[in-house]
Amino acid sequence: MIGAHRRLCRLLAAWRRGPNISRCCRTFSSASSAPDPLEIHKKRLFLWFSHLPKEEKQFGGSFRPETMHVDPLILERRDEERSGLLHSPFQTNGPSSPPMTVEQLFHRTDSWTPDLGLNVLLYGAVGSGKDTVVRKLVLDWCCGTALTQFKLLLPFSCKDLSQLSKAASLRDIVARKFLHLRNHPLLSGNADQAKEVLFLFNGMEKMHLDFGSTELCSDPSEALPAAGVVVNLLRKYLLPEASILVTTRLSALDRIPSKYVSRYAQICGFSDPDHQRAYFSSRLLQRAGTDAPNPEAEILVEQLYLNIQNKGRLATACFLPSYCWLTCATLHFLRFTSAQAPVCTLTGIYTSFLTLNFGGEVLDSKTGISQDHYVSLMLYVVRTLGKLAFDGVTNKRRSFSEKELEQWIGGKTKTDEELRLLAIFQTDVLNFFLEPCVENDKHLSHELGEDDERWYVFAVPAMQEYLAALYVVLGENKSALELLSKEFSTAIGQASEDVNALFNILSKFIPLRIFAVFNLLKLFPKFFEKISRYNQGRIATTMTTAMFREEDSNNDDVLEQVEQSLLGFHGPAPQTYSKGRPFELYPIFMGGLLHYGNRVLLQQLGCNIQSSTVAQITRTLRKYLVKELSKPLAADEQMDLLVLLYEIQNPRLTAEVLSSIRSICLAQVCMTSLKCFILSSVLSCTNASYCLNKLDLSSCLLNPGLLQMLWPALRHVRQLNLQFNNLGPDSCILLRDLLVEPKASVSSLQLCGNPLQDSGCCSLLEALPENHTLQHLSLVHTGLGDHGAQLLTTRLQQLSGLQELNVAYNNIGDEAAVALVEACRDHPSIHTVHLYLNPLSDAGKKSLYVRGENKKKYQRVRVLASVTEGSNISEEWHPILSVIRENASTWDSKHVKDQLEVFLQDLEWGRQQQPSFWKRLHFRKVERGVREIMQMVEEDALAASKGHTK
């Protein structure tokens, strides 16, 4: 298949060059003086159907249809089986017939009339993969690998056919779309040439076919309405030898009488986890057009597969290929975001997902009804399921009973037309968004009642929050006062125009001031505008309140929660929630829906968000965000705030909000490529003079690749904390470039706990001559050793502004430590150097304290080497123990414990030398602090060993 595809691509490239067109045609058929219309048709069809939606390009832009297609399960259905499948279109319990391919659907049986073509009706639920199957079928036919019994394949969109306003013949309809097939003999109706023709009508639910009153016609040249042409083809009056493939949704099955259908087939999606795993691999493993293995992607697919095998909500949702696409798109966004890729947001992914499935869809299409009266399917979803989702978010519920579905979706008594539309919606769309509650979902077990009533949940939990956010932003949650004032103001406003015109004429003849009272009529529209502005401000208030709820302050950041919902938990036990899982995506989606790109897509879905509404919400949101930022926020909440600003994609709003922020703490947040990109993107919205006082990225699992993505953000930081990450020697090259960047203003750099080694230190020191802003440098536990300390000694004088240097816990010996202290003593600005937890002898420590004094300049360098100085307590004992206590849990417990034992020995000896009771008491106090740290280290080591054993 792949070889045929590549061969056809080469032929198409040669065909575009022009002079070689005859050689291209000879590849498909024998040489001829004029191009064969059928070969031209294949080439053009291949070009048309090879074009993928832009949403597919986010996976790398290198995918081809045959590399990413996974065949869904297709089952043949008998006529009597159709009605029983409407309630569960994608779940099958032991298929009654073996799986089939599309090509097998056209294999004849003895019971069929040999002179007539076959009419195959392929149906399935929304998102089951009908369009993908059609695209793959056409491409395979163009390559000559499928349906080779047909010389001509004519695909039509029923949506396009339904929009034809004028009557046209079959040959005119074909020529309008395929000009090269005008007057082709296969469509003439002569003899039985049409037996080699296959018509493909995709989306039959978008046409209204009237089999009872349509005029019969057997002439391909006679003009008829488009629906009449299709009816005559299906009834075999027109080109009876031709075969037809029709795709449709469940609600439109009965539009074609069963006597005109040769075979029914149902697309059942992905019936087993192996199909789903193949789909995930096709999207996540093939990246950037390279065949090189990607270990991270392979682990991701394996985790996803294991989660699906648990048979939870995700496994049920992924029976539909559309939800497999959403899962892959979300994971690709979370794990493989790069600075070179187009900007993508989580809200944009969900909006694109709905556009792919419901773009341009109306709830029902009937001839004779103007398009203004069509009901947008997506808007109907928002007003029904969105209302249900909003009620669930408001009351913190994720499951809904059958009675609640009837209340929110069925509503009050309706007209016959509304009931008909409701029936179509329930048949086609309801099962796409909702599914029966899975019993082993632990997060939902507390919500379910003890009765036998069936409960439902949204197929993807985040979809509930998206629809609730869309319901709010569209302004559908109006109060009774707002609804009444809107209708009343509209009526009064329309009446006031006529009344004012009349009294303006009368006032010229009867100038009575009483007529001025009618100007009060103009106040009603203004009154409604005030209520409307209040409602828009309330949306911003709702967003801010949901964003910073106190009960959610200790939860993981929102991106981490999304990933856990897809991959499950691999590691420590998951966090339990006393009141159910939080709805922290809800305000994020509300912000993302304000983005212009998402509003354009939603407008195509019939959901229009006015620019004036967005402006009002944005103004109020800015005020409330600045107010909330005056309070202390946890690291995960600060990450959520950055995600919100990124989703909104409003640089001006972002800059104004960040102007009130002077420090960002993301300590212990698991930073990924996406989070690093978000941080850089948000900080890039500020002006060049903006500067953060402090950025804490300690214990964030950063590596050189992530540090590269953060580089634009680091230029805006004064105090940069990169402690306890995975930054090696390669990272020092990036940090060196940061220190020599003219626009950067880093004054404090903390690199504690990173394996920089002496080679990384050498690269970092290359920036010292050109840097004039660095004042505090921490290289604790970075693997410097004596060689790194010597390099630092030789370069130290070039860093004129440095004030404090921390090289504790670096295996530095006496000689290198003494040389370093001497260099610090001669430095014009250094006042403190940290050397504790290094293997220093007692003589070495004594020498350090002596050499710390510069008698010529009458200044003293504070040397922090131990808690004692000879027989006295060091003045710096408290800072030393504070640093050790703060970082001991991340250091080697044996080494720390050994160094603390040395401290205790020094304290014991010094205490024995003191004749004063008060000084001995002081020694006891310091000794107690050392023992507390030692006990903490032992407890952490014991807990770590138990965890490892488990």
MARFI-30462 format. One record per residue (C-alpha): x, y, z. Coordinates in pm, whole numbers, padded with zeros to 5 digits, always signed. Layout:
! MARFI-30462
XYZ
...
***
This chain:
! MARFI-30462
+00000+00000+00000
+00279+00243+00099
+00478+00156-00212
+00178+00227-00434
+00120+00556-00258
+00482+00664-00307
+00475+00560-00670
+00163+00767-00728
+00322+01067-00552
+00621+01047-00786
+00390+01029-01083
+00196+01331-00962
+00519+01528-00922
+00621+01440-01274
+00272+01521-01403
+00294+01871-01254
+00614+01939-01453
+00415+01924-01773
+00642+01773-02043
+00633+01430-01879
+00255+01402-01863
+00241+01135-02132
+00499+00925-01948
+00289+00951-01630
-00022+00839-01811
+00159+00539-01956
+00232+00423-01601
-00139+00383-01532
-00248+00273-01878
-00122+00221-02227
+00022+00514-02421
-00222+00737-02601
-00210+01063-02786
-00451+01240-02543
-00460+01211-02163
-00707+00952-02035
-00986+01130-01841
-00996+00842-01593
-00625+00882-01512
-00670+01256-01470
-00965+01179-01243
-00754+00950-01023
-00478+01204-00989
-00713+01486-00897
-00908+01274-00654
-00584+01173-00490
-00481+01535-00451
-00819+01636-00309
-00847+01352-00058
-00480+01365+00046
-00539+01711+00186
-00578+01678+00562
-00746+01923+00797
-00509+02167+00962
-00587+02004+01297
-00393+01696+01182
-00079+01903+01119
-00024+01958+01489
+00106+01600+01504
+00412+01707+01306
+00281+01777+00956
+00455+01469+00818
+00168+01222+00829
+00018+01055+00529
-00329+00902+00530
-00203+00548+00486
+00043+00573+00777
-00208+00698+01030
-00522+00510+00927
-00649+00227+01144
-00950+00039+01010
-01248+00054+01245
-01470-00246+01302
-01733-00283+01027
-02013-00537+01070
-02286-00640+00827
-02631-00595+00974
-02958-00756+00881
-03262-00539+00831
-03420-00650+01157
-03105-00571+01358
-03102-00201+01277
-03356-00070+01527
-03201-00242+01826
-02869-00066+01787
-02971+00294+01825
-02914+00315+02198
-02559+00175+02198
-02411+00233+01856
-02049+00156+01934
-02063-00123+02192
-02111-00473+02063
-02146-00788+02269
-02029-01069+02049
-02087-00957+01689
-02344-01163+01503
-02134-01149+01184
-01761-01147+01116
-01582-00814+01058
-01574-00689+00700
-01377-00442+00492
-01540-00183+00270
-01427-00377-00036
-01600-00693+00092
-01927-00502+00110
-01942-00512-00270
-01890-00887-00300
-02205-01026-00457
-02413-01316-00329
-02642-01551-00516
-02954-01379-00387
-02879-01048-00562
-02987-00961-00913
-02679-00990-01136
-02777-00709-01376
-02826-00446-01107
-02560-00262-00913
-02541-00287-00537
-02670-00025-00297
-02466-00040+00026
-02571+00168+00324
-02284+00228+00568
-02399+00392+00891
-02252+00478+01227
-02267+00712+01524
-02110+01056+01525
-01733+01016+01557
-01723+00649+01459
-01498+00717+01158
-01725+00738+00853
-01542+01027+00688
-01204+00867+00755
-01317+00539+00600
-01443+00726+00293
-01114+00916+00255
-00911+00596+00286
-01138+00416+00037
-01096+00687-00228
-00718+00698-00184
-00691+00320-00208
-00898+00321-00528
-00673+00590-00676
-00367+00379-00596
-00527+00066-00743
-00530-00132-00420
-00906-00145-00354
-01231-00175-00552
-01042-00245-00873
-01362-00380-01034
-01478-00019-01073
-01315+00196-01340
-01483+00511-01214
-01544+00626-00857
-01755+00941-00812
-01759+01075-00453
-02016+01340-00362
-02090+01531-00044
-02461+01528+00028
-02422+01862+00199
-02295+02014-00127
-02570+01847-00330
-02840+01978-00095
-02723+02334-00162
-02775+02313-00539
-03057+02556-00609
-03120+02472-00976
-03228+02148-01134
-02950+01965-01316
-02901+01635-01488
-02673+01364-01360
-02415+01442-01627
-02427+01812-01541
-02379+01738-01171
-02079+01521-01251
-01935+01778-01494
-01980+02058-01240
-01749+01882-00997
-01538+01677-01239
-01504+01878-01560
-01270+01622-01714
-01554+01363-01705
-01797+01568-01912
-01973+01338-02164
-01779+01035-02049
-01924+00716-02207
-01945+00533-01871
-02221+00778-01772
-02413+00770-02100
-02649+00493-01994
-02575+00289-02306
-02549-00090-02273
-02412-00196-01933
-02109+00032-01911
-02232+00176-01582
-02157-00153-01402
-01799-00025-01369
-01914+00294-01194
-01938+00344-00817
-02121+00645-00673
-02031+00748-00319
-02275+00973-00133
-02128+01082+00200
-02355+01220+00474
-02701+01125+00350
-02858+01273+00666
-02794+01618+00517
-03036+01555+00230
-03411+01515+00230
-03499+01226-00001
-03863+01186-00103
-03910+00840-00250
-04287+00881-00271
-04327+01188-00491
-04000+01216-00680
-04041+01209-01057
-03901+00894-01216
-03624+00939-01471
-03388+00710-01660
-03213+00972-01876
-02875+01090-01740
-02915+01412-01940
-03256+01514-01798
-03254+01793-01542
-03390+01711-01194
-03341+01845-00841
-03027+01697-00686
-03232+01489-00441
-03435+01355-00734
-03119+01240-00913
-03005+01054-00601
-03347+00892-00554
-03353+00768-00916
-03004+00626-00878
-03105+00440-00562
-03429+00314-00719
-03226+00188-01019
-03420+00390-01276
-03108+00588-01354
-02798+00385-01447
-02931+00067-01287
-02600-00115-01337
-02406+00135-01124
-02324+00054-00763
-02378+00303-00481
-02221+00348-00138
-02415+00572+00102
-02290+00681+00444
-02527+00824+00703
-02596+00863+01071
-02830+00650+01279
-03123+00890+01269
-03136+00885+00887
-03146+00508+00839
-03515+00503+00751
-03486+00777+00488
-03397+00508+00235
-03656+00229+00225
-03501-00109+00296
-03616-00249-00041
-03365-00016-00210
-03074-00127+00009
-02873-00435-00089
-02663-00446+00226
-02651-00268+00560
-02318-00225+00736
-02239-00052+01062
-01914+00117+01161
-01862+00022+01523
-01541+00213+01590
-01252+00046+01773
-01387-00263+01940
-01073-00370+02128
-00773-00203+02295
-00535-00328+02027
-00708-00115+01762
-00689+00182+01995
-00322+00117+02063
-00249+00103+01690
-00423+00437+01649
-00226+00594+01934
+00099+00464+01788
+00020+00608+01445
-00025+00954+01595
+00232+00967+01875
+00524+00753+01754
+00564+00899+01404
+00704+01244+01458
+00888+01490+01236
+00899+01244+00948
+01176+01038+01105
+01195+00663+01162
+01420+00700+01468
+01265+00548+01781
+01128+00785+02039
+01154+00627+02385
+00939+00894+02552
+00658+00842+02300
+00681+00465+02335
+00646+00491+02714
+00353+00729+02665
+00170+00484+02438
+00236+00201+02682
+00094+00399+02976
-00209+00494+02770
-00264+00131+02670
-00240+00015+03034
-00494+00276+03140
-00735+00164+02867
-00702-00196+02978
-00847-00091+03314
-01179-00052+03128
-01262+00285+03275
-01425+00591+03119
-01140+00652+02876
-01161+00298+02740
-01533+00336+02676
-01490+00675+02511
-01212+00549+02284
-01450+00305+02116
-01512+00610+01900
-01209+00706+01685
-01292+01074+01738
-01214+01045+02108
-00894+00860+02022
-00803+01165+01815
-00883+01396+02107
-00673+01183+02342
-00373+01187+02106
-00406+01559+02037
-00417+01636+02410
-00116+01415+02492
+00079+01556+02199
+00004+01903+02333
+00105+01808+02688
+00426+01621+02605
+00558+01730+02266
+00500+02104+02249
+00798+02284+02097
+00888+02645+02039
+00898+02585+01663
+00545+02443+01638
+00242+02668+01580
+00083+02805+01895
-00174+02560+02028
-00397+02576+02334
-00600+02317+02522
-00919+02512+02455
-00824+02524+02088
-00789+02145+02079
-01139+02092+02219
-01285+02357+01989
-01113+02194+01688
-01243+01857+01803
-01600+01983+01797
-01540+02157+01463
-01418+01833+01307
-01730+01649+01424
-01999+01919+01405
-01862+02192+01178
-02147+02344+00974
-02394+02089+01112
-02759+02168+01165
-02996+01960+01367
-03209+01873+01065
-03218+01959+00696
-03538+01980+00495
-03599+02119+00155
-03822+02421+00150
-03685+02557+00476
-03459+02861+00452
-03119+02834+00608
-03209+03106+00859
-03448+02861+01024
-03192+02585+01063
-03101+02496+01422
-02723+02490+01476
-02643+02148+01616
-02361+02278+01836
-02579+02556+01976
-02846+02297+02056
-02577+02095+02237
-02478+02399+02442
-02839+02478+02540
-02907+02122+02652
-02590+01937+02748
-02413+02262+02828
-02685+02345+03077
-02653+01996+03225
-02273+02034+03245
-02303+02376+03410
-02538+02237+03674
-02288+01958+03742
-01995+02198+03775
-02194+02430+04000
-02295+02144+04231
-01964+01954+04190
-02123+01650+04030
-02003+01441+03738
-02280+01181+03716
-02644+01232+03620
-02950+01012+03650
-03195+00933+03371
-03453+01161+03533
-03209+01449+03529
-03134+01391+03163
-03504+01407+03086
-03531+01729+03287
-03236+01912+03133
-03254+01776+02779
-03619+01684+02735
-03743+01992+02917
-04109+02090+02935
-04384+02002+02690
-04274+02078+02337
-04430+02106+01991
-04422+01816+01749
-04136+01978+01555
-03931+02028+01872
-03995+01669+01976
-03880+01549+01632
-03559+01749+01658
-03509+01619+02011
-03544+01260+01890
-03279+01320+01620
-03049+01478+01878
-03089+01188+02119
-03024+00934+01845
-02721+01097+01682
-02552+01315+01939
-02642+01220+02296
-02436+00899+02300
-02142+01093+02159
-02115+01309+02471
-02262+01084+02742
-02205+00723+02836
-02334+00492+03109
-02143+00530+03432
-01859+00279+03476
-01890+00097+03806
-01516+00084+03884
-01473+00461+03862
-01380+00531+04224
-01422+00905+04192
-01788+00862+04106
-01892+00588+04344
-01995+00832+04616
-02230+01012+04377
-02433+00712+04271
-02754+00621+04444
-02844+00279+04575
-03138+00234+04343
-03126+00059+04006
-03164+00379+03808
-02910+00418+03532
-02655+00697+03568
-02457+00875+03298
-02131+01068+03280
-01959+01268+03011
-01738+01045+02799
-01438+01269+02871
-01446+01454+03206
-01289+01766+03056
-01574+01787+02801
-01818+01859+03084
-01607+02155+03192
-01569+02278+02833
-01943+02271+02763
-02016+02437+03098
-01766+02713+03015
-01915+02758+02668
-02264+02774+02818
-02155+03057+03048
-01947+03256+02798
-02230+03246+02543
-02452+03404+02808
-02700+03117+02816
-02724+03112+03197
-02944+03421+03213
-03156+03492+03515
-03532+03545+03493
-03480+03923+03525
-03237+03924+03234
-03469+03723+03012
-03767+03943+03098
-03575+04269+03056
-03442+04159+02719
-03787+04082+02580
-03945+04388+02740
-03669+04624+02625
-03683+04488+02272
-04060+04539+02253
-04048+04886+02411
-03754+04985+02196
-03938+04891+01877
-04258+05066+01989
-04071+05379+02097
-03947+05441+01744
-04304+05471+01610
-04435+05664+01912
-04148+05911+01907
-04192+05973+01537
-04562+06048+01586
-04515+06284+01881
-04224+06465+01716
-04468+06565+01440
-04744+06663+01685
-04509+06866+01903
-04451+07110+01615
-04820+07208+01631
-04885+07152+02003
-04564+07235+02190
-04663+07071+02516
-04393+06960+02758
-04600+06655+02836
-04467+06489+02522
-04120+06482+02677
-04238+06203+02904
-04227+05964+02611
-03850+06004+02605
-03860+05773+02905
-03925+05493+02659
-03563+05524+02551
-03449+05430+02899
-03562+05068+02871
-03298+04959+02614
-03033+05136+02823
-03162+04956+03132
-03119+04626+02950
-02766+04722+02845
-02677+04780+03210
-02810+04439+03306
-02619+04284+03015
-02294+04450+03124
-02353+04327+03478
-02398+03972+03345
-02071+03994+03148
-01893+04120+03458
-02040+03831+03651
-01878+03590+03403
-01535+03732+03491
-01621+03705+03861
-01723+03342+03817
-01400+03270+03633
-01183+03424+03904
-01374+03260+04188
-01348+02915+04028
-00980+02977+03958
-00871+03051+04315
-01092+02832+04534
-00931+02766+04869
-01024+02396+04868
-00829+02344+04543
-00511+02519+04658
-00330+02192+04742
-00422+02008+04423
-00184+01935+04138
-00168+02194+03864
-00440+02167+03601
-00214+02030+03325
-00096+01755+03558
-00458+01664+03630
-00537+01642+03258
-00244+01409+03201
-00339+01189+03496
-00694+01156+03360
-00552+01017+03034
-00257+00808+03155
-00382+00707+03497
-00155+00704+03800
+00184+00536+03773
+00369+00569+04100
+00248+00685+04444
-00115+00648+04539
-00334+00914+04380
-00466+01203+04580
-00812+01152+04726
-01067+01430+04708
-01315+01471+04990
-01572+01639+04765
-01504+01467+04436
-01253+01559+04169
-01210+01935+04125
-01332+02130+03823
-01018+02337+03768
-01034+02323+03389
-01365+02510+03393
-01218+02861+03441
-00929+02777+03206
-01174+02695+02928
-01374+03010+03002
-01060+03215+02945
-00959+03019+02635
-01299+03075+02472
-01227+03450+02472
-00940+03395+02228
-01017+03523+01879
-00912+03201+01703
-01151+02992+01910
-01432+03243+01857
-01387+03213+01479
-01420+02834+01498
-01722+02861+01727
-01889+03100+01485
-01864+02826+01221
-02046+02603+01470
-02324+02859+01512
-02203+02980+01852
-02131+03351+01826
-01939+03530+02103
-01954+03906+02044
-01634+04113+02059
-01806+04364+02288
-01884+04082+02530
-01520+03972+02525
-01400+04328+02589
-01631+04368+02889
-01532+04032+03037
-01164+04112+02985
-01186+04447+03161
-01355+04294+03465
-01125+03991+03463
-00816+04214+03474
-00945+04387+03787
-01026+04066+03972
-00700+03891+03876
-00491+04177+04005
-00691+04170+04328
-00639+03795+04375
-00267+03820+04303
-00221+04039+04609
-00275+03719+04813
-00011+03444+04848
-00062+03161+04601
+00070+02804+04607
+00310+02697+04331
+00046+02488+04150
-00201+02777+04160
+00060+03008+04009
+00110+02755+03731
-00265+02750+03673
-00264+03129+03648
+00006+03113+03380
-00201+02853+03192
-00506+03080+03208
-00313+03377+03068
-00169+03154+02795
-00511+03017+02699
-00660+03368+02670
-00386+03467+02421
-00429+03837+02497
-00081+04000+02523
-00214+04329+02657
-00416+04164+02935
-00120+03939+03019
+00122+04232+03044
-00115+04429+03269
-00169+04132+03502
+00203+04051+03521
+00284+04411+03605
+00143+04341+03953
+00358+04026+03995
+00716+04052+04118
+00791+03689+04200
+00683+03354+04061
+00734+03038+04265
+00696+02709+04077
+00901+02497+04318
+00828+02123+04293
+00599+02170+03992
+00684+01897+03741
+00790+02114+03450
+00735+01977+03100
+00807+02121+02758
+00455+02264+02754
+00483+02434+03092
+00821+02580+03000
+00676+02708+02672
+00380+02860+02857
+00607+03038+03105
+00825+03177+02826
+00525+03280+02615
+00353+03460+02902
+00664+03649+03012
+00737+03741+02650
+00417+03948+02647
+00576+04202+02881
+00785+04496+02767
+01164+04488+02761
+01199+04675+03091
+00983+04432+03291
+01177+04226+03543
+01080+03963+03799
+01249+03994+04134
+01248+03616+04180
+01174+03304+03977
+01187+02979+04177
+01221+02668+03960
+01374+02439+04219
+01293+02066+04209
+01112+02099+03875
+01288+01814+03688
+01447+02057+03444
+01698+01932+03188
+01906+02115+02922
+01626+02087+02664
+01369+02245+02895
+01618+02511+03002
+01658+02603+02636
+01281+02659+02611
+01293+02875+02923
+01575+03094+02795
+01349+03381+02673
+01178+03393+03014
+01502+03390+03214
+01609+03724+03069
+01333+03890+03277
+01459+03751+03613
+01687+03894+03881
+01696+03608+04133
+01696+03273+03955
+01661+02954+04160
+01741+02636+03962
+01823+02408+04255
+01775+02029+04250
+01719+01971+03879
+01891+01761+03614
+02114+02034+03473
+02448+01897+03359
+02754+02052+03191
+02554+02126+02873
+02320+02349+03071
+02612+02568+03177
+02659+02677+02816
+02303+02812+02817
+02355+02976+03154
+02678+03131+03030
+02490+03282+02735
+02230+03412+02978
+02491+03582+03195
+02652+03758+02898
+02316+03862+02747
+02305+04245+02752
+01931+04253+02827
+01954+04003+03114
+01988+04121+03473
+02047+03807+03681
+02182+03908+04021
+02140+03575+04203
+02192+03228+04054
+02129+02915+04261
+02241+02586+04105
+02249+02365+04414
+02209+01992+04355
+02277+01992+03979
+02553+01767+03836
+02746+02051+03671
+03092+01892+03729
+03415+02086+03679
+03361+02098+03300
+03029+02276+03348
+03188+02511+03597
+03454+02595+03339
+03187+02684+03080
+03000+02894+03335
+03312+03085+03434
+03369+03193+03076
+03089+03445+03124
+03245+03612+03427
+03449+03880+03247
+03144+04011+03061
+02893+03994+03346
+02844+04289+03583
+02512+04199+03751
+02572+03867+03932
+02601+03915+04311
+02511+03575+04460
+02628+03243+04315
+02536+02908+04472
+02716+02597+04346
+02632+02367+04639
+02665+01994+04562
+02741+02042+04192
+03045+01808+04173
+03312+02077+04148
+03590+01902+04336
+03937+02047+04379
+03980+02108+04007
+03658+02309+03981
+03750+02508+04291
+04089+02591+04140
+03923+02709+03818
+03689+02924+04023
+03988+03068+04213
+04166+03177+03894
+03856+03341+03745
+03707+03496+04057
+03866+03837+04022
+03699+03882+03681
+03354+03883+03844
+03371+04224+04001
+03017+04243+04142
+03002+03908+04326
+02920+03936+04697
+02841+03580+04813
+02977+03245+04695
+02844+02907+04809
+03051+02598+04719
+02950+02376+05013
+02927+01997+04973
+03161+01975+04671
+03440+01742+04795
+03684+02031+04815
+04006+01964+05013
+04215+02187+05236
+04451+02320+04973
+04184+02419+04718
+03964+02567+04994
+04249+02782+05133
+04332+02913+04784
+03967+02995+04722
+03932+03184+05051
+04247+03383+04976
+04101+03481+04638
+03776+03583+04806
+03972+03786+05064
+04140+03982+04785
+03816+04030+04596
+03675+04383+04626
+03313+04288+04706
+03284+03926+04828
+03183+03915+05194
+03068+03552+05242
+03191+03211+05122
+03027+02877+05214
+03254+02571+05252
+03073+02341+05498
+03010+01970+05424
+03348+01951+05250
+03620+01707+05374
+03823+01972+05557
+04064+01888+05837
+04067+02074+06167
+04389+02248+06066
+04236+02340+05732
+03932+02494+05898
+04152+02694+06136
+04358+02818+05842
+04041+02927+05658
+03926+03146+05946
+04269+03307+05977
+04299+03372+05604
+03952+03522+05591
+04087+03846+05729
+04252+04103+05502
+04461+04319+05735
+04558+04563+05461
+04199+04649+05365
+04058+04605+05718
+03781+04376+05590
+03679+04025+05682
+03530+03752+05464
+03275+03538+05646
+03390+03177+05602
+03115+02925+05675
+03304+02596+05714
+03173+02449+06040
+02951+02529+06336
+03268+02583+06545
+03580+02794+06518
+03836+02615+06726
+03697+02599+07079
+03428+02859+07015
+03089+02854+06845
+03102+02998+06495
+02906+03315+06443
+02763+03154+06130
+02636+02832+06287
+02272+02923+06236
+02293+02990+05857
+02490+02667+05813
+02233+02452+05991
+01946+02629+05814
+02087+02547+05471
+02155+02184+05569
+01808+02142+05720
+01643+02284+05408
+01831+02062+05163
+01918+01747+05357
+01627+01546+05217
+01766+01582+04864
+02133+01513+04947
+02315+01187+05005
+02203+01087+05354
+02526+00902+05441
+02748+01194+05351
+02532+01443+05539
+02519+01215+05840
+02899+01176+05842
+02947+01553+05828
+02697+01605+06110
+02895+01352+06318
+03203+01567+06263
+03006+01871+06379
+02902+01685+06696
+03263+01586+06767
+03377+01945+06724
+03098+02067+06952
+03182+01804+07217
+03551+01899+07220
+03477+02273+07223
+03225+02237+07507
+03482+02056+07721
+03724+02343+07674
+03479+02606+07805
+03495+02700+08174
+03183+02919+08151
+02848+02755+08223
+02666+02987+07983
+02903+02909+07697
+02860+02534+07759
+02485+02589+07750
+02525+02760+07415
+02717+02457+07286
+02429+02235+07403
+02181+02445+07208
+02378+02413+06883
+02434+02043+06948
+02058+01991+06988
+02000+02155+06650
+02255+01923+06484
+02093+01615+06638
+01748+01722+06517
+01880+01743+06161
+02048+01403+06199
+01722+01249+06319
+01540+01402+06022
+01800+01257+05783
+01765+00910+05938
+01385+00921+05912
+01400+01028+05546
+01648+00749+05469
+01425+00490+05640
+01116+00610+05452
+01305+00600+05123
+01425+00244+05186
+01070+00127+05264
+00938+00290+04949
+01212+00126+04744
+01136-00213+04896
+00770-00180+04803
***
